[in-house]
Amino acid sequence: MTGTLAARHGTILAPDPRRVVVKLFVPGEDAALVRSRARALIARVAHLDDEETGRLLRETFDRFGARHRDLDDTFHHHYDLVRHRIARARDLPPTTRLLIGAYFSHEYAVEAAALCNPSMMVHPDQGGLAAGQLRVAISLRQIGEGHLSSIGFATAVLGPGRRLAVADRSGPLVVGQRMAVRHRRDLLAAGLTEVDCDNEITATVLDALPDRYDEATFERVLGELPPDLLSRSTGSDTLEHVRRTDAASYATTFPADTALHQRVLWPAVAAESNGMEDARFVRFTDDSGSGYRATYTAYDGRHIATRALASGDLRRFESTPMRGPGVRNKGVALFPRTVDGRHLALCRADGETIGLTRLDGANRWQEPVPLHAPRDSWELIQVGNCGSPIETDAGWLVLTHGVGPMRRYAISALLLDLRRPERVIARLPGALLAPDEAEQDGYVPNAVYSCGALVHDGELWLPYGASDNRVGFATVPVAALLAAMVESAPARGGRAG
């Protein structure tokens, strides 16, 4: 492997255990044999006298109030989640209700274990900048207790030149509020196809739904299904599939007065209950305008699934499942625009090869075309992308990662034809960036990994996770990177490289 081209910057984003959110805590549910102790705890809190209740509540707010936004609202919400266990809830005074909510709450440090795998995009706010500067938003995989991942953000200013200033990340964090979403019939149809659920009930439901529909319309359509269809032997299972598929899409919104770095995208559906991993954000532009798109890996503790995010302003996000053979593994990265009318994405459907997949008219990502397979010694285990392709005059610049001996990760690059991205024009014969001695140790040793870079003022800005422990930054002139690439040749075994 040749010497690396990229120059590292001294700026490091390290995990900060002070970045905490408040989550529901139910005693007993963390045990191997689940037995809720909620009712007994509520009874003990309810038996405290008014003076003790007031003192405990004041101490709790004094100790934790400044660390969280609207802590009293959170306590009210957590109380509401457990009040069904209280025989005479209406008789409890407001202070007791709040204190019960406090006892059913706990802090969770979202990045106590690690901070890694960033992607970089143009920030929606470009105000107040000097000549040569660009404000960027950085998505982050933040990992806390139990290896649970969520998506966080940071803000930085690039330039002039190679200057980099990362904004302060202090202040209380906010988990977005789940909101109603207008569902898409084509996504529901694609989801039912994915589980091979095609019968008279699903056909009737899809025929009755408009292209876009809300929950009330969905429930009305289900309620109007003919009884002779529902009474069939497959009726109840089909309805369960339809409801589960419909519920897989959701929206999350943050208060307008929160800064980007305070927003946390937290698991909201069963498919992502054990984590939202490796978000690959990109600024997407088409005839209707521009906005932000991303893919991420949802993990439920046993299975992974690829999901998509869409946002106009990085304040409201819509999350939907991605369907089809092209997205049945990790590492999907969307192109920043359509190519000859085609929605395209990079993928790694077979677990080891970079491929190109397209979205068909039924909202399914098709079987991928192979682009680059493991070929050199430093990437023989697997290859994959490091974020969305970057459009240059010479072609689509694709940052890649390869895994070699001792599961050591390195970042390299490919160049794809602008009009025909299924054709590889050139590749970097060695590494753009590989772990140095300081980056050898961490949560996952011997790894450098990125989920998305961008070009500003002729420089490729590459944020990267170092050993899944912290985030570093590197740059390389785009012209120098392109000059170092060599014309692509078939890989060993005759596959396109």
N, C-alpha and C positions, 0 to 999 in steps of 0.2 A: 504494500500500500504506500502511495506517495505521501510526501509531506502535506499537511493540511494548508488550505488557502486562507481560511477565515481568521480574522484578528479578533481576539477576545477583548471585551471591555471590562473595566474593574467593577462595574455595578452588579450587585447580586441581590436578588429577592430571596430572602430566607423565610422558612416557616415561622409564623408568629403565634405562639400559644395564647396570646391575649385576644385573638380574633375569635369570638365566641357567639353562639346563638343559643336561644332558650328552646328546649324541646320538652315534649311531654314525657314525664317519668311515672311509671306505674310500678310500685314495689311488687316484686314477685315475678314479673314478666321477663326478667333477665336471668332467671334460674333455668337449669336444665329441664326440670319438671315445672311447667308453668302453673302457678297457683296465685291468682291475684290476691294481694293483701289490702286491696283498696278500701273495702268496707270497714275493716278494723282501724285503718289509719284515719279515715274520715271521722269515725266515732271518737277517737282519741283527741283529734283537733277540736271537734265540736264541744267536748267536755271542758276545754280550757275556759277560764273565766274571762270577762271582757277586758280586764286590765292586762292580763297576760297576752291575750290575742292582739290587742293594740300595740303592746311593746314589741312582740315578735314581728309584727307587720312593719312597724317603723324601722326596726333594725334591718330587716330584709331589704327594704327600699333604700336605706342609707348605704348598705353594703353593695347592692347590685344595680341600683337605679341608673347610675351614670354609665353603666356598661351596656345598657340596652335601651332601645327605643320603645316607648309605650308599654313598659313592663306591667302596668296595672291591667291593660287590655289583654296581655298574654295570660296573666293569672285568671282573669275572668273567663277567657276561652278555655283554659285547662279545667277550671271548675265546671264549666258547662259540659265538658266531655265526660265527667265522672259523676255528675249530680244524679244520674239515674240510680245510683247505689244508695241515695239518701232517702229515707222513708218520708220525712217531712221537710223537704228542702226549702219550702217557702218560709218556714219558721226561723231559718238561720239568718242572723244579721249580716249586713254587707261585709263587715270586716272579717267575719268568720269565713264567708265564701271566698274572699280574696286570699286569706291565709291557707285555706284548703288548696286553692289554685297554686300557691307558692310551694306547698309540700308535694304537689304533683308536677313539679317543674325541675329541670336541671340544665346546667350549662354544658354545651358541647363545643369543644375547640375544633373548628372545622379543618385546620391545617396543623394540628399538633404533631402529626406523624410525618407529613411531607408536603411539599409544594413543587409542582413540576408541570411538564408538558404544555407549554403556553402556545397560544396563537396570537398573532398581531394583526390589527385592522385599523383603518382610518377611523378616528373618533368622530361621532356626530357633531361635536362642538369644535370648531376651528377658530373661535374668537380669541382676540387678545394675543396673537402670535406675531413674532418678528419675521422679517424676510428670511427665507430658508428653513423655517421651522414647520413641523407637522406634528399635530397632536394625535396620538394613537391610543387605542384601547387594547388591552391585553387580557385574553381569557386565561384562566389558570385552573389546573386540576389540583384541588386541595383535598388532602387525605387526613382524616381524623381517626379516632379510636375505632377499632374493629375493621380497619381498612375500608371505611366508608368514604367514597369520593363524592364531592359536590363541585359545582362550577362557580368560581369567583372571578373577580376582575381587578385590574390595576390600570392606571392611566400614566402615560409618559409623553414627553416631548422630544422629538428627534430634531437634530440640527441646531444651528447651521453646521455644516460639515458632519463630523462624526460625534458631535456632542449628544449626550443622552441624559435626560433628567426624569427620574421616576417620581411621581407625585406621592405625597404622604398617604398612607393607607389606614390611618387611625379613624376612630369613630365607631359608633355602634353599628353592627351588621343587621341587615334586614332580610328575612326569608320572604320571598314574594307571596302575594295572596293569589290563591288559585281562583280563576275566573271562568265563567261560562264561555264556550267557544262555539262559533258557527261551524258545524261539522261539514265535511265534504263527502258526497255520495260516492265519488270515485275512490276515495281512500277506504271507505267502508267496504266497497266491492273488492278492492285489492286485498284487504285483510281477510275477507271471507274466502277468497280464492287461495290465499296462502295456507289456510287450514283445510282446504278442499271441502268447503261447506257450500255446496251448490244444490239446492232443492227447491221445492215449490214455495216454501216459506220465505227463504232468502230472496228468491226471484220476485215474490209479491212485495216484500218490503222495499227492495231496491227500485222497483217500478213505481211505487207510491211516493217515494221521497223526492224532493226537489234537489237540484245540484248542490245547494247550500241549505242547511236546516239547523234548527235549534232543538233543545231537549224536549220542549213541549210538542213540537211537530213529530219528533221521533216516537215519543210515548203515544201520541194520537194514532200514528200508523200502526204501531204494535197492538194497540187496543182495538183496532178495526180489523185485525186478521180474522178470517173466517174460522168458526169453531171446528169445521171438519178438517182444516189444515192443522190446527193446534192439537187435535186429538190423535194425530198420527203418532206412531211409536217414537219417531225422531223429533217430535215437536218441542219438548222441553229442552233437549240438548241443543237444538238449533237456536232457540231463543237465548239460551245462555251464551252461545258463540256470538250471536248478533249483539247482545248487550255488552259483552266483554270487548268486542272489537270496537264498538262505538265509543266506549269509555276510555279507550287507549289514547285519545287525543285530548289535550287540555291547554289552557292558557295560564300564564303567570304574569302578574302586574306588580310593579313597585311604586311607592309614593313618588310624586314628581320632585319632592325636595330631598330625595336621597342622592348622594353621589354614586357614581358608577362603582367605585371600589367598596361601597357598603352593601352592594346587592349580592345575594347568594341564591343561585339556582339549586334548590334542594329536591331530592327525590319526591315525586308526587303520585306515581302510579306503581302498581305491583311490579311491573317489568324492570323498574329501576330502583327497587327498594334497597338494594345493597350497593348502589352507587351509580353516578353519572360520570363517565370517564372520557378523557381525551377529546374535549370539544375542539373541532376544527372550524373556526369562524372565517368568513370571507365576506367582503362587500360585494353584493350581487347586483348587477344592472341588467335591465331588459327594457322593452318598449314602454312599460308602465312606470318606470322610474328605477330607483335604487333602494336597497335595504340590506339587512344583514341576514345571512343564512349560515347554518352550522350543522354539522353532524356530530353525534357522540355515541358512545357505547353505553347502553343500559345493561345493568347486571342485577339479577334478582337473587343471587346467592348460588345459583346452579347453572343458569343459562345467560347468554349474552344476546342482545338484540340491538340493531342499529336504528337510531331515531334522528329526526331532523328538527331543527329550531329555525324559526323565522321571526324577525323583529324589524320594525321600522326605525326604532330609536334606542334600542338596548334598554328599554324600560318595560315594554310589554313583549312577552315571548310566547309564541305558539309552538307546542311540541307535538309531533306526530310520528307514528311508526313509519319506517321505510320498508318496502316490500319487494320481493323478487330475488332471483338467484344471484344478482350482482352485489347484494348487500348482506349476504349471509355470513359475514365475518367482520372483524374489526377493521378500522383504517379506511373508512370511506371519506373522500374529500371532493367537494363539489367544485366545478369550474365556476369562475366569477361571472360568466355570461353564457348565453347559448352559442353554439357553434353551428352555423348553417341551420338554425332553427332547432337544433337538438340540445336537450338538457343532458349534460355529461357529468360523470364523476369518475375519479380514480378509486380503485378498490383492491382488495386482496382476498377474493372469494375463496381461494384454495388454501389460504393460510400462509403462503410463501411467495407468491408471484404478484407483481404489480400489474393490474389490469385496468381496462377502460370499459365502463358500462354506460348505457344510455337509458333514459326513461321513456317507456312506451306510452301509447295513448290510454292504457288502462292503469297508469300510475304504478307500474312495476319496473324495477331496474333489471335490465336484461342480462343474459349470460355474458360475461366480460370477454373482451379481446385481450390476450396476453400482450403486455408491453415489455416487461423486463423480468427475467427469472434469475435466481441466484447463479452467479457465474464466477466471481472472483473469491479468493480465499477469505477475505474479510466479510463476506456476505453469504456464505454457503448455507447457513441455517435458514435464513429467510430474508426477503426484502419487502419494503413497504414504502408508502409515501410519508412525507413530513408536512402535510398540509395541502391546501388547494394550489393548483397550477397558477403561476404568475405570468401574465402576458407581457412579452417583450417583442421588439421588432424582429428578432431572430427566430422566435417560436415560443411555445409554452414552456417556461422553466419549471421543472418539477424537482423539488427537493425530496430525496429518498433517504431511507435508513437501511442499513444492512447489519446482520448479526453474524459474528464470527466466533472463533474459539473462545471458550470460557464465557459464552453469551455476552460478548463485548459488542456494543452498538457503535456505529459510526454513521455520519451523515454525508451523503454525496448528492449527485444531481443528474437529471436527464433533460433533454430538450426534445419537445414534440412539435410536429408540424402544426402551424397555426390553423390551416384549413382542414387538415386531416390528422387530428391528434392521435389516431391509432397508429401513426407512423413515427417511430423514434428516429430523430435526425442525428443526435449526438449524445454522448454521455461523458461524465467526468470519470477518468480511469482510476482515480483513488478517492480519498476522503476530502470533503470540504471541511469537516470538523470531526475530531475523534477525542475520546476522553484523555485529558492529560493527568499528570500524577495527582493534582489536587482534586480531580473529579472522579477518581477511582473508587472512593468510598461513599456510601450513602444507603438509602432505603433499598434501592436496587442497584448494586455496584456495577461499575464499568459501563455506564450508559449515558449517551447524549441523545436527546430526542426532542423534536419540535412538532407542533401541530399547525404551524403556519407562519410564514415570513411575509415581508412586503418590501417593495423598492421605493426609496425616497432619494431624490437628487442623485441618481446614478449608483447608489449604494444598496446592496441587499442587506436588510436588517433582519437578523436571525435570532429570535429569542429561543432558548432551549432549556430543557430540564437536564440537570446534571445529577446523574445517579438517583433520579427520582427523589431528590432531597431538597434542591434549591433551583432557582432559575437564573441563568446567565444570559449574556447578550454578546453577539458577535456580528461583524460586518465584513463584507467583501465587495469590491467594485464589481458591478455586473459585467462590465467589459472584460475584466480580468478573468472572471469565472467562465464566461463564454469562450474566451481565447484558450483556456486550459482544457476545454472539452474536445473530444476526438469523435470523428465520424463513427456512427454506430455500425456494428457488424453483427451477424448472427451469433447467438450464444452457443456454447457447447451443446451438442445434441440437435442443432438446427433450429432451435426456437429463437424468435425475434428477441434482440437484446436492447 
